[in-house]
Amino acid sequence: MIPYGRHSINDDDVNAVVDVLKNEFLTQGSQVPLFEQNLCEYTGARYAVACNSGTSGLHMACLAAGVGIGDKVWTSPNSFVASANCARYCGAEVDFVDIDPVTRNLSLSELQQKLSQAEENGKLPKAIVVVHFAGSSCDMKAISELTSPYGITLIEDAAHGLGGKDRYGNPIGSAVYSDFVVLSFHPVKSLTTAEGGAVLTNREANANSLRRYASHGISRDNSHFPNEEKASGWYYAQHDLGFNYRLSDIHAALGNSQIKRLNEFVAARLSLARRYESALSALPLKRPQLDIHSAWHLYVIELENRDRRVVFDALRARGVGVNVHYIPIYHHPYYQALGFKRHCYPACEKYYQNAITLPLFPELSADMQDRVISTLHEVLK
Ligand SMILES: *Cc1c(COP(=O)(O)O)cnc(C)c1O
């Protein structure tokens, strides 16, 4: 079965990990700060705080944004559940902004409408988690223009986006128009550390707060220590209820090796997307917008007048490991139990009915891709 996504590991990656295993520190050594520095250099963000998953990164970003009980957090329904769960971890209520059928990202006009309604009802969100679906950037400038009058915190869920750029040429992750950007390094993502994530920000206070949440709420900054402990070698102080969300040096070493290959990975993904774009043009389906600045995490087609289930099963039966991204978050039993109604998000419903994710990853060869293409032609004939 050709998978929909897959990591690429070479000898340099293997050696980088083995080197750490032979060194003094398996965790809390020099690889994590180096990885954070590499992420800052790549994205242009001032601060990066590595953590052990994209999900913990989202949780920390919500905590650092001050999200708590009684608050509201909005996100896109066309995403992985973690984009919404992070708010629930903090005791906040979640709501969804319907998607734009063209970009499949949170819709700007829906956001604008929902904001003015929320202003009237006094139910404005504390934070919005903006997802760059499939690696294609939302217009963060336009979003921040809508939200900044209300002082809403913007968290970018850029789990799909590392290696991509926005329409103004800013690397995804630069956090130019947002407060926090969260990355994931799960094996299907732009680069991998096996499990891992990071939060990027341009504000020092945010970075300090993220660092504390990643490590038990403990600070080693002695300027706040009681006087009698200032000079002691043993003292540390827990300020918040934090977690152990740290990334290990083994994982970070893999990330340091992988980030050198990131531009190649993204270029390979774009060139595969271009091949799909021309090879599928005669078929009864909607192709994704060919955003040349996208990180191309996913290639999702929307069928036209076909039963998605039938096409999906036929492709799988022929060895094409298609997938569906995403089951709308509010479809999940956990969110259904919170009372979400499907008819409130018509664009997301329509998209979900017809969406199929085709294989796309750097090591997908032209031959393998041709097999996917010819199988799809055969199935849709
Ligand atoms: C992968 C992913 C996450 C979660 O990242 P993990 O590193 O797996 O915890 C969050 N949001 C989106 C959109 C993702 O694709």
PDBQT file of the ligand as one rigid body, heavy atoms in Angstrom, charges set to zero:
ROOT
HETATM    1  C1  LIG A 401      -0.429  16.761  13.671  1.00  0.00    +0.000 C 
HETATM    2  C2  LIG A 401      -1.317  17.864  14.064  1.00  0.00    +0.000 A 
HETATM    3  C3  LIG A 401      -1.416  18.301  15.387  1.00  0.00    +0.000 A 
HETATM    4  C4  LIG A 401      -0.832  17.572  16.558  1.00  0.00    +0.000 C 
HETATM    5  O1  LIG A 401       0.521  17.383  16.500  1.00  0.00    +0.000 OA
HETATM    6  P1  LIG A 401       1.181  16.184  17.341  1.00  0.00    +0.000 P 
HETATM    7  O2  LIG A 401       2.648  16.507  17.214  1.00  0.00    +0.000 OA
HETATM    8  O3  LIG A 401       0.806  14.917  16.664  1.00  0.00    +0.000 OA
HETATM    9  O4  LIG A 401       0.691  16.276  18.724  1.00  0.00    +0.000 OA
HETATM   10  C5  LIG A 401      -2.179  19.427  15.653  1.00  0.00    +0.000 A 
HETATM   11  N1  LIG A 401      -2.837  20.061  14.686  1.00  0.00    +0.000 NA
HETATM   12  C6  LIG A 401      -2.782  19.665  13.402  1.00  0.00    +0.000 A 
HETATM   13  C7  LIG A 401      -3.524  20.438  12.373  1.00  0.00    +0.000 C 
HETATM   14  C8  LIG A 401      -2.045  18.535  13.056  1.00  0.00    +0.000 A 
HETATM   15  O5  LIG A 401      -2.026  18.118  11.795  1.00  0.00    +0.000 OA
ENDROOT
TORSDOF 0
